[in-house]
Amino acid sequence: MYDPAQLRSIHLARFNAEPDLFAAPGRVNLIGEHTDYAEGFVMPAAIDFATLAAISPRTDGKIVLYAENYGEEREFEAGALPDERSGHWTDYPLGVVSILAGVGNRIPGFSLSLWGDVPLGSGLSSSAAVEVATALAVLSLIGVEYPGPVLARLCQRAENEFVGSSCGIMDQFISANAAKDHALLLDCRDLSYKLAPIPESISLVIANTMVQHAITGGEYTSRRAQVEEAAAAIARHRPEVRFLRDATVEDLEKWGSEMSPDALKRARHVITENIRTVAAAEALMQGDLKTLGRLMAEAHRSYSQDFEASCEEADAMVELAQDLPGLIGARLTGGGFGGCTVNLVEAQHADTFASALAKRYAARTGIEPQIHICHASGGAHRVQESIQAVR
């Protein structure tokens, strides 16, 4: 749990300046993986893990970034920021500042302190939380506001163009636009969205396999290239298909032989995942939890077998959850290749579910997992003076 007053005190002691505070949540994706950059559908929910950002102005023209999690401080000239990544944690806030400057904002000197509890490398969007919290803080300092969807797009650009990760829009969008006690069905083509209420009787149990992933790595990039290869093959016959959002399973049956076997499997996942995601949102809105659970199970099989973005440990975590009391649905969430599974669990069983799953996973793999019982939170916001704790 994060105490904003503690970060305020840390910032004040380090920079001798009273800061304004902002918070941006991480997220868990209930269904819809690797569909966002294919202009498809995703259904994430923000979680009660977040990044806090404390900001105060400077008069010396410097941008000073401090991360409490790392105990590190870095200093830059506001008028001469790096134009490429360094592979350091500062790439994320600097990328945001670079993009904001690139769209016409004059960036002054400031001190920024960051502190977060979104587990790193777990697929819960720690990077997006840093980006959105930084963006809110800097924009507040310069007196500029953007609508949530625009803010999300700017933060996505920071990750694509500066950090060098080819992520889609989902992570930044849910961090900026989430609603408490709701999942969000996002159309990644036009950024329209619908909110789907998550009943109070359901807990989000997030199980960290402790296998870290990094979406700047080669596996993520190769999967995206294969998705684009499949879309291009179909577009030779149907020019209106710019992304797999526009393709059908029938297209794969007709022209799948014209793409590599791997591209065919990736495309099958993306196309069917779009169908599942829309159906899952409808099931959630209708309170049809049985259908929602079935769709989550189908999504995990597709992610593991067709997209080949799971791993032995994640498959084990999903398998071991299946017969535990209270389970509605389980699947690997996030960019893949490790990270966390998301389990929708009847709230009355959440504690015993989490304990039993941890024991089973440790016995199977020899790895002690981290299990978190979460709820859907609201989106990024200024932390008011009267709020003493986040989460």
C-alpha positions, 0 to 999 in steps of 0.5 A: 500500500502506498501512502501519498504523504510518505512520497510527499515527504520524500520529495520535500526532503530531497528537493526542498519543494512542496509537490503536487501528487498524481497516481496512475494504476496498472492493469490486468487484461481480462481477455483480448491479447495481442489484438490491440495493435491489430486494431481489434478489441481488448477488455482490461480493468485497472487494478489497485496497484499504481505509480505515484508521481510527485512534481515541483517546478525548478528555476535552474532549467534542469529536469531531475528524476528520482525513483524511490523504488531504485533509490536513483536520481538522474539529472537532465537539461530541459532544453537538451533532452536525450533523443534516444533511449538508454535502456534505463528506467528514465527512458519512460518518463523522458519519453513522455516529456519528449513526446509532450514537447514534440506536440508543441508544449514548452517544458520547463525544469522540474523535479519528479519523484516516482514510487510504485507497487505495480510488480515489474516484468509481470505483465501488469503494465508498470511502464504504462503507469509510469508514463501516465502518472508522469504525463499528468504531473508534467501537464499539470505543471504547465497548465495543459489538459488533454482528454483521456484518450488523447493522453493515452495515445501520447503515452503510447507514442512515448513507448513506441517512439522513444522506449522502442517497444511496439506496444498497442494502446491498451495499457495506457488507455485503461490507466488513463480512462478506467472506472472503478468496479468496471472492466472496459471494452476498448475498440482499438481502431477508433478508441470508443469504449464501453464499461462492463460492471464487475459485480462486488461478488467477484475478486480479481486474483492475480497470480504472478508466475515469477517468470519475468517478461520484457516486451522490448524483447525479440519474442514480442517483436517477432509475434507482431511481425507475424501478425502483420505478415498474415494481414498482408497476405490476406490483403493481396486478395482483400485490399480492405484488410489493413489489419487482422481486425478486418479478417475472418477465419474464412480468409485463413481457410482460403489464403492461409497457405500463402503465409508462413505456418507461424503467421497462420497460427498467430492470425488464427489467435488474433481473429478468434480472440477478437470474437471472444473479447466482444462476446466476453464483454457481452457476457459480463454485462449480462451477468453470464459468468459461466460463458465468461469463464468458458471464453477465458479458458478458450482464450488461454488455449489459443494464447498458448497453442496458436500464439505460443506466448505462454510458458510452462509455468503459466500453463501450470498456473492456469491448469492448477486453478481449474478445480479450485472452489470459486473459480469463474475463469483463468488465463495468462494475461499481458504481453506473454512469455511469463508474467501473471495469470488473472483469475476471476473468483467468487469473492467469498472463496478468494482467500482460500483460492489464493492460498491453495493456488500458491501451494499447488504452484510451489509444489509443481514448479519449486517457485514461490508465487506472489498472489494478489487479491485485487479489485477494479480501480479508477483511472489516473488522477490527481491525489487530493490532500485529504487522501492518505493512502492509495489502495 
